[in-house]
Amino acid sequence: MIGTATTTDEDTSGGLVRGPGTGVVLVGPPTAGKSSVGALLAAELRVPFADTDALVATAAHKPVGDIFVDDGELVFREFERGAVALGLDAIKPEGGVLALGSGAVLDPDVRRMIAGQVIVYLEAGFATVAKRTGMDRPRVVIPGNPRGRLRAMLDERRPVYAELATLTVSTDDMAAEEVAADLAARLRG
């Protein structure tokens, strides 16, 4: 077993209890593996998969990063709320898997939308996120202190992820395939 299971709805065999139409929502910091684990988990469970970042990019007709630069975070978050609603509609009938963008959980409307789903927090520490984003190498000083901003972002979001989580899984030393296989076993009960 990986990570620390903090569940509120577990049966005695150790599997998570999911009712009809209950989806699995993956939350966590950037690079924790939400998209890759989500796709693998959905394939393993033979259920639909949706990724809010992909849905946002499709709706906006441009990459997520470009929305932030060109239009700002508020516009991105509007697209994201719509993507969460669309993603949940796509996965709920069959109990599919939805990967949320890392900041989506800061929106109270999004938190209301995902209430009642099995929420899996894919936890990744600062060192892991910094390494996966390429911020772990010595560099020239970049104005704005991106590593400091990354640390502050993680510190802000970590308690929200933890509060929402039905289950928390550390992904620091795990391959996406290992995380997905373990989650699938837990979800099947």
C-alpha positions as CSV (number, residue, x, y, z in Angstrom):
1,M,0.0,0.0,0.0
2,I,1.2,3.5,-0.7
3,G,0.8,6.7,1.1
4,T,-1.4,7.3,4.1
5,A,-5.1,6.4,3.7
6,T,-7.3,8.9,5.4
7,T,-10.8,7.7,4.5
8,T,-14.2,8.6,5.8
9,D,-16.0,5.9,3.8
10,E,-14.1,2.6,4.0
11,D,-15.5,-0.9,4.2
12,T,-13.8,-3.5,6.4
13,S,-11.9,-5.1,3.5
14,G,-9.9,-1.9,3.1
15,G,-11.6,-0.8,-0.2
16,L,-13.4,2.5,-0.6
17,V,-17.1,2.3,-0.9
18,R,-18.4,4.1,-4.0
19,G,-22.1,4.3,-4.8
20,P,-23.6,4.5,-8.2
21,G,-22.6,7.7,-10.1
22,T,-19.8,8.4,-7.6
23,G,-16.7,9.6,-9.4
24,V,-13.1,9.7,-8.3
25,V,-11.7,13.2,-8.3
26,L,-7.9,13.6,-8.3
27,V,-6.5,16.7,-6.6
28,G,-3.0,17.8,-5.8
29,P,-0.1,20.1,-6.7
30,P,1.3,20.6,-10.2
31,T,3.2,17.5,-11.4
32,A,1.7,15.2,-8.7
33,G,0.5,13.0,-11.5
34,K,-3.2,13.8,-11.7
35,S,-3.5,13.6,-15.4
36,S,-1.2,10.5,-15.9
37,V,-2.5,8.6,-12.9
38,G,-6.1,9.6,-13.8
39,A,-5.9,8.2,-17.3
40,L,-4.2,5.0,-16.1
41,L,-6.7,4.6,-13.3
42,A,-9.7,5.1,-15.5
43,A,-8.3,2.5,-18.0
44,E,-7.7,0.0,-15.2
45,L,-11.3,0.5,-13.9
46,R,-12.7,0.7,-17.4
47,V,-14.5,4.0,-16.7
48,P,-14.4,7.4,-18.4
49,F,-11.7,9.9,-17.7
50,A,-11.7,13.7,-18.0
51,D,-9.0,16.2,-17.3
52,T,-10.1,19.8,-16.5
53,D,-6.9,21.3,-17.9
54,A,-7.6,19.6,-21.2
55,L,-11.2,20.7,-21.2
56,V,-10.2,24.3,-20.5
57,A,-7.7,24.2,-23.3
58,T,-10.3,22.9,-25.7
59,A,-12.9,25.5,-24.6
60,A,-10.4,28.4,-24.9
61,H,-8.8,27.1,-28.1
62,K,-5.3,27.6,-26.6
63,P,-3.0,26.0,-24.0
64,V,-3.7,26.6,-20.3
65,G,-0.4,28.5,-19.8
66,D,-1.4,30.9,-22.6
67,I,-4.7,31.7,-20.9
68,F,-2.9,32.8,-17.8
69,V,-0.5,35.0,-19.8
70,D,-3.0,36.4,-22.4
71,D,-6.2,36.6,-20.3
72,G,-5.2,36.3,-16.6
73,E,-6.1,33.9,-13.9
74,L,-9.6,35.1,-13.4
75,V,-10.5,34.2,-17.0
76,F,-8.8,30.9,-16.5
77,R,-10.8,30.1,-13.3
78,E,-14.0,30.9,-15.2
79,F,-13.1,28.4,-17.8
80,E,-12.0,25.9,-15.1
81,R,-15.4,26.1,-13.3
82,G,-17.1,25.2,-16.5
83,A,-14.6,22.4,-17.2
84,V,-15.2,20.9,-13.7
85,A,-19.0,20.9,-14.3
86,L,-18.5,19.3,-17.8
87,G,-16.0,16.8,-16.5
88,L,-18.3,15.7,-13.6
89,D,-21.2,15.3,-16.1
90,A,-19.0,13.1,-18.2
91,I,-17.8,10.8,-15.5
92,K,-20.7,10.6,-13.0
93,P,-23.0,8.1,-14.8
94,E,-20.3,5.4,-14.8
95,G,-18.3,6.5,-11.8
96,G,-15.3,7.7,-13.8
97,V,-12.2,9.6,-13.0
98,L,-11.7,13.4,-13.1
99,A,-8.3,15.1,-12.8
100,L,-8.6,18.7,-11.5
101,G,-6.1,21.5,-12.1
102,S,-4.0,22.2,-9.0
103,G,-5.7,25.4,-8.1
104,A,-9.3,24.4,-8.8
105,V,-9.9,23.5,-5.2
106,L,-9.4,27.1,-4.1
107,D,-12.8,28.0,-5.7
108,P,-15.7,27.4,-3.3
109,D,-18.0,26.6,-6.3
110,V,-15.6,23.9,-7.4
111,R,-15.5,22.5,-3.8
112,R,-19.3,22.3,-3.8
113,M,-19.4,20.6,-7.2
114,I,-17.0,17.8,-6.1
115,A,-18.7,17.2,-2.7
116,G,-19.9,13.7,-2.5
117,Q,-17.2,12.3,-4.8
118,V,-14.3,10.1,-3.8
119,I,-11.5,12.7,-3.6
120,V,-8.0,11.4,-3.9
121,Y,-5.2,13.8,-2.9
122,L,-2.1,12.9,-4.9
123,E,0.5,14.4,-2.5
124,A,3.9,15.6,-3.7
125,G,6.4,17.5,-1.6
126,F,8.2,20.7,-2.5
127,A,11.4,18.9,-3.6
128,T,9.5,16.6,-5.9
129,V,7.4,19.4,-7.5
130,A,10.5,21.5,-7.9
131,K,12.4,18.7,-9.6
132,R,9.5,17.7,-11.9
133,T,9.1,21.4,-12.9
134,G,12.8,21.9,-13.5
135,M,13.1,24.4,-10.6
136,D,15.6,22.2,-8.7
137,R,18.7,23.3,-10.6
138,P,21.0,26.2,-9.7
139,R,20.2,29.2,-12.0
140,V,20.8,32.8,-12.4
141,V,18.6,34.8,-10.2
142,I,15.2,35.2,-11.8
143,P,13.1,38.2,-10.7
144,G,10.0,37.3,-8.8
145,N,11.6,34.3,-7.0
146,P,9.7,31.5,-8.8
147,R,10.9,28.8,-6.2
148,G,9.6,31.0,-3.4
149,R,6.3,31.5,-5.1
150,L,6.1,27.7,-5.8
151,R,6.7,27.0,-2.1
152,A,4.1,29.6,-1.1
153,M,1.5,28.2,-3.5
154,L,2.1,24.6,-2.2
155,D,1.8,25.9,1.4
156,E,-1.5,27.6,0.6
157,R,-3.0,24.6,-1.2
158,R,-1.8,21.7,0.9
159,P,-4.4,22.2,3.7
160,V,-7.2,22.5,1.2
161,Y,-6.2,19.3,-0.5
162,A,-5.9,17.5,2.8
163,E,-9.3,18.7,4.1
164,L,-11.1,17.6,1.0
165,A,-9.4,14.2,0.7
166,T,-11.2,10.9,1.1
167,L,-7.8,9.3,0.5
168,T,-4.2,10.7,0.5
169,V,-1.5,9.1,-1.5
170,S,2.1,10.2,-1.6
171,T,3.5,10.2,-5.2
172,D,7.0,11.4,-4.3
173,D,8.7,8.0,-5.0
174,M,6.1,6.3,-7.0
175,A,5.6,5.8,-10.8
176,A,2.2,6.7,-12.1
177,E,1.5,3.1,-13.0
178,E,2.2,2.0,-9.4
179,V,-0.1,4.7,-8.0
180,A,-2.9,3.9,-10.4
181,A,-2.7,0.1,-9.7
182,D,-2.8,0.7,-6.0
183,L,-5.8,3.1,-6.2
184,A,-7.6,0.7,-8.5
185,A,-7.2,-2.1,-6.0
186,R,-8.5,0.1,-3.2
187,L,-11.4,1.4,-5.2
188,R,-12.5,-2.1,-6.2
189,G,-12.4,-3.2,-2.5
